[in-house]
Amino acid sequence: MSDETVTLWRPVGPKELELIEATGFRTFPPRLPDQPIFYPVLTEDYAVKIARDWNVPASGAGFVTRFRVRKTFLDSYAVQDAGGRAHLEYWIPAEDLDAFNAAIVGKIEVVQRFP
């Protein structure tokens, strides 16, 4: 298995961060029934925009997480354009989240907090 990884970011609110913390910052929590897709993003700037502009108004706080995923896992997913070159993300089906979590190398880090 290749050791090559891809760095990704995920904006989260306080509840999701609590669930991540409960795993020792190793995995993302299962998706809720109305959340069929897990969306990690390709740039910190895009994650900041979501955490600051969406998570803060919705839940009072937003956090940007950074983590590394094995490239061999991501190779079977296409990068999706979610509104322009600055808004690129992977669309991981909820049923693939356990495999995604298993492909995370190291810990999930909180790199920014808002407000």
Buried (B, 14 or more C-beta within 10 A) or exposed (E): EEEEBBEBBBBBBBEBBEBBEEEEBBBBBBBEEEEEBBBBBBBBEBBBBBBBEEBBEEBEBBBBBBBBBBEBBBEEBEEBEEEEEEBBBBBBEBEBBEEBBEBBBEBBEBBBBBE
